[in-house]
Structures are given as structure tokens and as C-alpha cells.
Amino acid sequence: SIFNERYLWYKYTKKTEQKWGTPIYLQLAIIKMESDFDWLAKPERQKIFKVIPYKRPSSSFGYSQAVKGTWDQYKKETNNKLATRARFRDSVDFIGWYTDKTEKLLKISKKDVYRQYLAYHEGWGNYKNYKNNQKVIILAKKVTEQANEYRKQLKKCQKRL
């Protein structure tokens, strides 16, 4: 289990669950899909002529792969000025904040992993267009499967944590 290796991660995800109501399994599934738990994750650079590295397609960074503009909004709205996208604690708090706003803005329950991830990946403004994007639908299904796996694992080990 992830939490056997990194006990503080359990503490941080639990705190986010209590603060924002975002289930631990949803937090973990988003991070797994977005960065595979790589604190320095960035989108791959685009290539010119398939070989010359060019710019990155977005400003996504860290565990949560939050883009700079949304991260800045999070820091301002939560008064968490020192938050960094490379810190796990801040990343799960960001995910909690984001899923909470998604629930309020788009009326998507935090227990609805599939639709929460679609909104997370596409953004609040572009969420309504996800049906045109088969790639993101497949990703959302994978996140849902991963969340179900994490939910089962948590049931088995949560008493020990």
C-alpha cells in the first residue's frame, strides 16, 4: 500500500477528506492518472519535425498536474500563498478544493469519480464538451476503475492506518 511507505500521505489525504469532503480514493486516483505520483511531472514537450524539442502543451506541473492559472486561483481563494504544486500536501488540498468547486458549480457529487475526473481534466468551462473527446472518456473510465481499486484497498487497511 502507498500509505505503508508514506504514512504522512495518509494524514494529508484524510485531512483533505475532512476539510473538503473529497474521498481519499478520488484524490489518489486523480494523482495516479495525472502524474503517476511523480512530484516533478510535466507534460511532454512537443516536437518539431518529430525530433527537435519544443514548448510544452500546458503549464501543468506536479502531483496534481494543476495548470498555473487554476493553481494561482486556488492559492488566492484558500489564502495558501506558500502552496507549491510539487508538495503532496498542497496537491491533495488543491484536488479537494477543485472537486468541491466542481460540486458547487457543476452539481457533480464528489462520489461520482467519472464525472469529477472529466471536469478535472477538461476544466469547468470545457466540461460540457467532453462527449466530443473519446480520449478523455477513456481516461475517466480508467480513473474510475483505479478509484474503485483504491476504495477496496482502503477498506482492508484503513484500521491499521
MIVO-734242 format. One record per atom (N, C-alpha, C): residue in three letters; atom name; x, y, z. Coordinates in steps of 0.05 Angstrom, whole numbers. Layout:
ATOM    aa   at        u        v        w
ATOM   ALA   CA        X        Y        Z
...
//
This chain:
ATOM    aa   at        u        v        w
ATOM   SER    N       17      -24        0
ATOM   SER   CA        0        0        0
ATOM   SER    C       17       25        0
ATOM   ILE    N        8       45      -13
ATOM   ILE   CA       22       71      -15
ATOM   ILE    C       26       82       14
ATOM   PHE    N        6       79       30
ATOM   PHE   CA        8       91       57
ATOM   PHE    C       26       77       76
ATOM   ASN    N       32       51       70
ATOM   ASN   CA       52       38       87
ATOM   ASN    C       80       50       82
ATOM   GLU    N       85       59       58
ATOM   GLU   CA      111       71       51
ATOM   GLU    C      111      101       59
ATOM   ARG    N       89      114       57
ATOM   ARG   CA       88      143       61
ATOM   ARG    C       64      150       79
ATOM   TYR    N       69      146      105
ATOM   TYR   CA       47      150      125
ATOM   TYR    C       36      178      124
ATOM   LEU    N       53      198      120
ATOM   LEU   CA       43      226      120
ATOM   LEU    C       23      230       97
ATOM   TRP    N       26      216       76
ATOM   TRP   CA        7      219       54
ATOM   TRP    C      -21      211       63
ATOM   TYR    N      -23      191       80
ATOM   TYR   CA      -50      184       90
ATOM   TYR    C      -61      207      107
ATOM   LYS    N      -44      218      124
ATOM   LYS   CA      -52      240      141
ATOM   LYS    C      -62      264      123
ATOM   TYR    N      -48      270      102
ATOM   TYR   CA      -55      292       85
ATOM   TYR    C      -81      287       69
ATOM   THR    N      -84      262       59
ATOM   THR   CA     -109      256       44
ATOM   THR    C     -133      255       63
ATOM   LYS    N     -129      245       87
ATOM   LYS   CA     -150      244      107
ATOM   LYS    C     -159      273      114
ATOM   LYS    N     -139      290      118
ATOM   LYS   CA     -145      318      125
ATOM   LYS    C     -161      331      102
ATOM   THR    N     -153      326       77
ATOM   THR   CA     -168      337       54
ATOM   THR    C     -196      326       53
ATOM   GLU    N     -199      300       59
ATOM   GLU   CA     -226      288       60
ATOM   GLU    C     -244      302       81
ATOM   GLN    N     -232      308      105
ATOM   GLN   CA     -247      321      126
ATOM   GLN    C     -253      350      119
ATOM   LYS    N     -234      364      107
ATOM   LYS   CA     -237      392      100
ATOM   LYS    C     -256      397       77
ATOM   TRP    N     -253      382       56
ATOM   TRP   CA     -268      387       31
ATOM   TRP    C     -289      366       25
ATOM   GLY    N     -288      343       38
ATOM   GLY   CA     -307      321       32
ATOM   GLY    C     -300      305        8
ATOM   THR    N     -275      307       -1
ATOM   THR   CA     -266      292      -24
ATOM   THR    C     -255      265      -15
ATOM   PRO    N     -267      243      -24
ATOM   PRO   CA     -258      217      -15
ATOM   PRO    C     -228      212      -22
ATOM   ILE    N     -215      198       -4
ATOM   ILE   CA     -186      192       -8
ATOM   ILE    C     -182      177      -34
ATOM   TYR    N     -199      158      -41
ATOM   TYR   CA     -196      143      -65
ATOM   TYR    C     -197      161      -90
ATOM   LEU    N     -213      182      -89
ATOM   LEU   CA     -215      200     -112
ATOM   LEU    C     -189      217     -114
ATOM   GLN    N     -179      226      -92
ATOM   GLN   CA     -154      241      -92
ATOM   GLN    C     -131      225     -104
ATOM   LEU    N     -129      200      -94
ATOM   LEU   CA     -107      183     -104
ATOM   LEU    C     -110      176     -133
ATOM   ALA    N     -134      170     -142
ATOM   ALA   CA     -139      162     -170
ATOM   ALA    C     -132      185     -189
ATOM   ILE    N     -138      210     -181
ATOM   ILE   CA     -132      233     -197
ATOM   ILE    C     -101      236     -199
ATOM   ILE    N      -88      234     -177
ATOM   ILE   CA      -58      236     -177
ATOM   ILE    C      -45      214     -193
ATOM   LYS    N      -55      190     -190
ATOM   LYS   CA      -45      167     -205
ATOM   LYS    C      -46      172     -235
ATOM   MET    N      -70      181     -244
ATOM   MET   CA      -73      186     -273
ATOM   MET    C      -57      211     -282
ATOM   GLU    N      -58      232     -266
ATOM   GLU   CA      -45      257     -275
ATOM   GLU    C      -15      256     -275
ATOM   SER    N       -3      245     -254
ATOM   SER   CA       26      246     -251
ATOM   SER    C       40      220     -244
ATOM   ASP    N       24      199     -239
ATOM   ASP   CA       34      173     -230
ATOM   ASP    C       52      177     -205
ATOM   PHE    N       43      196     -188
ATOM   PHE   CA       57      202     -163
ATOM   PHE    C       85      213     -166
ATOM   ASP    N       90      226     -189
ATOM   ASP   CA      115      239     -195
ATOM   ASP    C      113      269     -188
ATOM   TRP    N      127      278     -167
ATOM   TRP   CA      124      305     -157
ATOM   TRP    C      134      326     -177
ATOM   LEU    N      151      318     -196
ATOM   LEU   CA      161      337     -216
ATOM   LEU    C      149      333     -244
ATOM   ALA    N      127      318     -246
ATOM   ALA   CA      115      312     -272
ATOM   ALA    C      107      337     -287
ATOM   LYS    N      113      336     -313
ATOM   LYS   CA      105      358     -332
ATOM   LYS    C       96      344     -357
ATOM   PRO    N       80      358     -373
ATOM   PRO   CA       72      346     -399
ATOM   PRO    C       97      344     -417
ATOM   GLU    N       97      324     -434
ATOM   GLU   CA      119      321     -453
ATOM   GLU    C      121      345     -471
ATOM   ARG    N      145      352     -479
ATOM   ARG   CA      149      374     -498
ATOM   ARG    C      138      366     -525
ATOM   GLN    N      128      385     -539
ATOM   GLN   CA      121      380     -567
ATOM   GLN    C      147      378     -583
ATOM   LYS    N      145      367     -607
ATOM   LYS   CA      170      364     -623
ATOM   LYS    C      165      376     -650
ATOM   ILE    N      187      389     -660
ATOM   ILE   CA      187      400     -687
ATOM   ILE    C      201      379     -704
ATOM   PHE    N      188      372     -726
ATOM   PHE   CA      199      351     -744
ATOM   PHE    C      203      325     -729
ATOM   LYS    N      187      320     -709
ATOM   LYS   CA      187      295     -693
ATOM   LYS    C      213      291     -677
ATOM   VAL    N      232      310     -677
ATOM   VAL   CA      257      306     -662
ATOM   VAL    C      266      329     -645
ATOM   ILE    N      261      353     -654
ATOM   ILE   CA      271      377     -640
ATOM   ILE    C      251      385     -618
ATOM   PRO    N      260      384     -593
ATOM   PRO   CA      242      391     -571
ATOM   PRO    C      233      420     -573
ATOM   TYR    N      207      423     -568
ATOM   TYR   CA      194      450     -569
ATOM   TYR    C      181      455     -543
ATOM   LYS    N      161      473     -542
ATOM   LYS   CA      148      480     -517
ATOM   LYS    C      129      458     -507
ATOM   ARG    N      122      460     -482
ATOM   ARG   CA      102      441     -470
ATOM   ARG    C       74      450     -477
ATOM   PRO    N       55      431     -480
ATOM   PRO   CA       28      439     -488
ATOM   PRO    C       12      454     -467
ATOM   SER    N       21      452     -441
ATOM   SER   CA        8      467     -420
ATOM   SER    C       27      472     -397
ATOM   SER    N       18      487     -377
ATOM   SER   CA       34      494     -354
ATOM   SER    C       30      474     -331
ATOM   SER    N       17      451     -337
ATOM   SER   CA       13      430     -316
ATOM   SER    C       39      423     -303
ATOM   PHE    N       37      418     -276
ATOM   PHE   CA       61      410     -262
ATOM   PHE    C       54      396     -236
ATOM   GLY    N       72      379     -227
ATOM   GLY   CA       70      366     -201
ATOM   GLY    C       50      343     -199
ATOM   TYR    N       45      335     -174
ATOM   TYR   CA       28      312     -168
ATOM   TYR    C        0      316     -181
ATOM   SER    N      -11      339     -178
ATOM   SER   CA      -39      344     -187
ATOM   SER    C      -41      352     -216
ATOM   GLN    N      -18      359     -228
ATOM   GLN   CA      -18      370     -256
ATOM   GLN    C      -35      394     -259
ATOM   ALA    N      -37      410     -238
ATOM   ALA   CA      -53      435     -239
ATOM   ALA    C      -39      455     -258
ATOM   VAL    N      -55      468     -274
ATOM   VAL   CA      -44      489     -291
ATOM   VAL    C      -40      514     -275
ATOM   LYS    N      -21      531     -283
ATOM   LYS   CA      -13      554     -267
ATOM   LYS    C      -37      573     -260
ATOM   GLY    N      -54      579     -279
ATOM   GLY   CA      -76      597     -273
ATOM   GLY    C      -95      587     -252
ATOM   THR    N     -102      561     -254
ATOM   THR   CA     -120      549     -234
ATOM   THR    C     -106      546     -207
ATOM   TRP    N      -80      540     -207
ATOM   TRP   CA      -65      539     -183
ATOM   TRP    C      -64      566     -169
ATOM   ASP    N      -60      587     -184
ATOM   ASP   CA      -60      614     -173
ATOM   ASP    C      -87      621     -161
ATOM   GLN    N     -108      613     -174
ATOM   GLN   CA     -135      617     -164
ATOM   GLN    C     -139      603     -137
ATOM   TYR    N     -130      578     -136
ATOM   TYR   CA     -131      562     -112
ATOM   TYR    C     -116      576      -89
ATOM   LYS    N      -92      584      -94
ATOM   LYS   CA      -76      597      -73
ATOM   LYS    C      -90      623      -63
ATOM   LYS    N     -101      638      -81
ATOM   LYS   CA     -115      662      -73
ATOM   LYS    C     -140      656      -57
ATOM   GLU    N     -157      638      -67
ATOM   GLU   CA     -182      632      -54
ATOM   GLU    C     -179      618      -27
ATOM   THR    N     -158      603      -24
ATOM   THR   CA     -153      588        2
ATOM   THR    C     -134      603       20
ATOM   ASN    N     -123      625       11
ATOM   ASN   CA     -103      640       26
ATOM   ASN    C      -78      623       33
ATOM   ASN    N      -72      605       15
ATOM   ASN   CA      -49      587       18
ATOM   ASN    C      -27      596        0
ATOM   LYS    N      -16      619        6
ATOM   LYS   CA        3      633      -11
ATOM   LYS    C       29      617      -16
ATOM   LEU    N       37      600        3
ATOM   LEU   CA       62      586        1
ATOM   LEU    C       59      558      -12
ATOM   ALA    N       34      551      -21
ATOM   ALA   CA       29      525      -33
ATOM   ALA    C       46      521      -58
ATOM   THR    N       55      497      -61
ATOM   THR   CA       71      490      -85
ATOM   THR    C       60      464      -98
ATOM   ARG    N       60      463     -124
ATOM   ARG   CA       49      440     -138
ATOM   ARG    C       66      415     -135
ATOM   ALA    N       91      418     -126
ATOM   ALA   CA      109      395     -122
ATOM   ALA    C      106      383      -94
ATOM   ARG    N       89      394      -77
ATOM   ARG   CA       86      384      -50
ATOM   ARG    C       59      368      -49
ATOM   PHE    N       61      343      -39
ATOM   PHE   CA       38      325      -38
ATOM   PHE    C       15      338      -22
ATOM   ARG    N       21      348        1
ATOM   ARG   CA        1      360       19
ATOM   ARG    C      -15      382        4
ATOM   ASP    N       -1      399      -10
ATOM   ASP   CA      -14      421      -24
ATOM   ASP    C      -30      410      -48
ATOM   SER    N      -19      390      -61
ATOM   SER   CA      -33      378      -85
ATOM   SER    C      -59      365      -77
ATOM   VAL    N      -60      350      -55
ATOM   VAL   CA      -86      338      -48
ATOM   VAL    C     -105      359      -38
ATOM   ASP    N      -95      380      -25
ATOM   ASP   CA     -113      402      -16
ATOM   ASP    C     -125      416      -41
ATOM   PHE    N     -108      419      -61
ATOM   PHE   CA     -117      431      -87
ATOM   PHE    C     -140      414      -99
ATOM   ILE    N     -135      387      -99
ATOM   ILE   CA     -155      369     -110
ATOM   ILE    C     -181      371      -94
ATOM   GLY    N     -179      373      -68
ATOM   GLY   CA     -203      376      -51
ATOM   GLY    C     -217      402      -58
ATOM   TRP    N     -203      424      -60
ATOM   TRP   CA     -214      450      -67
ATOM   TRP    C     -227      448      -95
ATOM   TYR    N     -213      436     -114
ATOM   TYR   CA     -224      435     -141
ATOM   TYR    C     -249      418     -143
ATOM   THR    N     -249      395     -130
ATOM   THR   CA     -273      378     -131
ATOM   THR    C     -296      390     -116
ATOM   ASP    N     -290      406      -95
ATOM   ASP   CA     -311      420      -80
ATOM   ASP    C     -324      441      -98
ATOM   LYS    N     -307      456     -112
ATOM   LYS   CA     -318      477     -130
ATOM   LYS    C     -333      464     -153
ATOM   THR    N     -324      441     -162
ATOM   THR   CA     -337      426     -184
ATOM   THR    C     -365      418     -174
ATOM   GLU    N     -367      408     -150
ATOM   GLU   CA     -393      400     -139
ATOM   GLU    C     -412      424     -138
ATOM   LYS    N     -402      447     -130
ATOM   LYS   CA     -418      472     -128
ATOM   LYS    C     -426      483     -155
ATOM   LEU    N     -406      485     -173
ATOM   LEU   CA     -410      497     -199
ATOM   LEU    C     -426      479     -219
ATOM   LEU    N     -419      454     -220
ATOM   LEU   CA     -430      435     -240
ATOM   LEU    C     -449      415     -228
ATOM   LYS    N     -453      416     -201
ATOM   LYS   CA     -471      397     -188
ATOM   LYS    C     -463      368     -191
ATOM   ILE    N     -437      363     -190
ATOM   ILE   CA     -426      336     -192
ATOM   ILE    C     -417      326     -165
ATOM   SER    N     -429      305     -155
ATOM   SER   CA     -422      295     -129
ATOM   SER    C     -393      286     -128
ATOM   LYS    N     -380      289     -105
ATOM   LYS   CA     -352      281     -101
ATOM   LYS    C     -350      250     -102
ATOM   LYS    N     -372      237     -100
ATOM   LYS   CA     -372      208     -101
ATOM   LYS    C     -373      198     -130
ATOM   ASP    N     -380      216     -148
ATOM   ASP   CA     -381      210     -177
ATOM   ASP    C     -354      214     -190
ATOM   VAL    N     -337      194     -187
ATOM   VAL   CA     -309      195     -196
ATOM   VAL    C     -307      201     -226
ATOM   TYR    N     -323      188     -241
ATOM   TYR   CA     -323      191     -270
ATOM   TYR    C     -327      220     -279
ATOM   ARG    N     -348      232     -270
ATOM   ARG   CA     -355      260     -278
ATOM   ARG    C     -337      280     -264
ATOM   GLN    N     -328      274     -240
ATOM   GLN   CA     -309      293     -227
ATOM   GLN    C     -283      293     -243
ATOM   TYR    N     -274      270     -252
ATOM   TYR   CA     -249      270     -267
ATOM   TYR    C     -252      284     -294
ATOM   LEU    N     -275      280     -307
ATOM   LEU   CA     -279      294     -332
ATOM   LEU    C     -277      324     -328
ATOM   ALA    N     -289      334     -306
ATOM   ALA   CA     -288      363     -300
ATOM   ALA    C     -260      371     -293
ATOM   TYR    N     -246      354     -278
ATOM   TYR   CA     -218      360     -270
ATOM   TYR    C     -200      362     -295
ATOM   HIS    N     -203      343     -313
ATOM   HIS   CA     -186      342     -337
ATOM   HIS    C     -193      364     -357
ATOM   GLU    N     -218      369     -361
ATOM   GLU   CA     -227      387     -382
ATOM   GLU    C     -230      416     -372
ATOM   GLY    N     -232      419     -345
ATOM   GLY   CA     -237      446     -334
ATOM   GLY    C     -267      452     -332
ATOM   TRP    N     -274      470     -315
ATOM   TRP   CA     -303      476     -310
ATOM   TRP    C     -316      486     -335
ATOM   GLY    N     -303      503     -350
ATOM   GLY   CA     -315      515     -374
ATOM   GLY    C     -318      496     -397
ATOM   ASN    N     -300      477     -399
ATOM   ASN   CA     -300      459     -422
ATOM   ASN    C     -313      432     -416
ATOM   TYR    N     -322      428     -391
ATOM   TYR   CA     -333      402     -382
ATOM   TYR    C     -356      394     -401
ATOM   LYS    N     -373      412     -408
ATOM   LYS   CA     -397      405     -424
ATOM   LYS    C     -390      394     -452
ATOM   ASN    N     -365      397     -460
ATOM   ASN   CA     -357      387     -487
ATOM   ASN    C     -344      359     -486
ATOM   TYR    N     -342      347     -463
ATOM   TYR   CA     -327      322     -461
ATOM   TYR    C     -337      300     -479
ATOM   LYS    N     -363      300     -486
ATOM   LYS   CA     -374      278     -502
ATOM   LYS    C     -361      277     -530
ATOM   ASN    N     -349      299     -538
ATOM   ASN   CA     -335      300     -564
ATOM   ASN    C     -306      290     -562
ATOM   ASN    N     -298      283     -539
ATOM   ASN   CA     -270      275     -534
ATOM   ASN    C     -268      246     -524
ATOM   GLN    N     -265      228     -543
ATOM   GLN   CA     -264      199     -535
ATOM   GLN    C     -240      193     -517
ATOM   LYS    N     -218      207     -522
ATOM   LYS   CA     -194      202     -506
ATOM   LYS    C     -199      208     -476
ATOM   VAL    N     -212      230     -470
ATOM   VAL   CA     -217      237     -442
ATOM   VAL    C     -238      219     -429
ATOM   ILE    N     -256      209     -445
ATOM   ILE   CA     -276      190     -435
ATOM   ILE    C     -262      164     -426
ATOM   ILE    N     -243      155     -442
ATOM   ILE   CA     -228      131     -436
ATOM   ILE    C     -212      135     -410
ATOM   LEU    N     -199      159     -408
ATOM   LEU   CA     -183      166     -384
ATOM   LEU    C     -201      166     -359
ATOM   ALA    N     -225      177     -362
ATOM   ALA   CA     -244      179     -339
ATOM   ALA    C     -252      151     -330
ATOM   LYS    N     -256      133     -349
ATOM   LYS   CA     -263      105     -342
ATOM   LYS    C     -240       92     -327
ATOM   LYS    N     -215       97     -336
ATOM   LYS   CA     -192       86     -322
ATOM   LYS    C     -189       97     -294
ATOM   VAL    N     -194      123     -290
ATOM   VAL   CA     -193      135     -264
ATOM   VAL    C     -214      123     -246
ATOM   THR    N     -238      118     -257
ATOM   THR   CA     -259      106     -241
ATOM   THR    C     -251       78     -232
ATOM   GLU    N     -240       62     -250
ATOM   GLU   CA     -230       35     -242
ATOM   GLU    C     -209       37     -221
ATOM   GLN    N     -190       56     -224
ATOM   GLN   CA     -168       59     -204
ATOM   GLN    C     -180       68     -177
ATOM   ALA    N     -199       86     -178
ATOM   ALA   CA     -212       95     -153
ATOM   ALA    C     -226       71     -138
ATOM   ASN    N     -239       54     -154
ATOM   ASN   CA     -252       31     -142
ATOM   ASN    C     -231       12     -129
ATOM   GLU    N     -209        9     -142
ATOM   GLU   CA     -187       -7     -131
ATOM   GLU    C     -177        5     -105
ATOM   TYR    N     -172       31     -105
ATOM   TYR   CA     -162       44      -81
ATOM   TYR    C     -183       42      -58
ATOM   ARG    N     -209       45      -66
ATOM   ARG   CA     -230       43      -46
ATOM   ARG    C     -229       15      -32
ATOM   LYS    N     -226       -6      -48
ATOM   LYS   CA     -225      -33      -37
ATOM   LYS    C     -200      -36      -19
ATOM   GLN    N     -177      -26      -28
ATOM   GLN   CA     -153      -28      -13
ATOM   GLN    C     -155      -13       14
ATOM   LEU    N     -167       10       13
ATOM   LEU   CA     -170       26       37
ATOM   LEU    C     -188       12       58
ATOM   LYS    N     -209       -1       48
ATOM   LYS   CA     -226      -16       67
ATOM   LYS    C     -211      -37       82
ATOM   LYS    N     -192      -50       68
ATOM   LYS   CA     -176      -71       80
ATOM   LYS    C     -156      -61      101
ATOM   CYS    N     -144      -38       95
ATOM   CYS   CA     -121      -29      112
ATOM   CYS    C     -126       -4      129
ATOM   GLN    N     -150        9      126
ATOM   GLN   CA     -154       34      139
ATOM   GLN    C     -153       32      170
ATOM   LYS    N     -161       10      181
ATOM   LYS   CA     -160        7      210
ATOM   LYS    C     -131        7      221
ATOM   ARG    N     -112       -2      204
ATOM   ARG   CA      -84       -2      212
ATOM   ARG    C      -71       25      209
ATOM   LEU    N      -83       43      195
ATOM   LEU   CA      -71       69      190
ATOM   LEU    C      -80       88      211
//
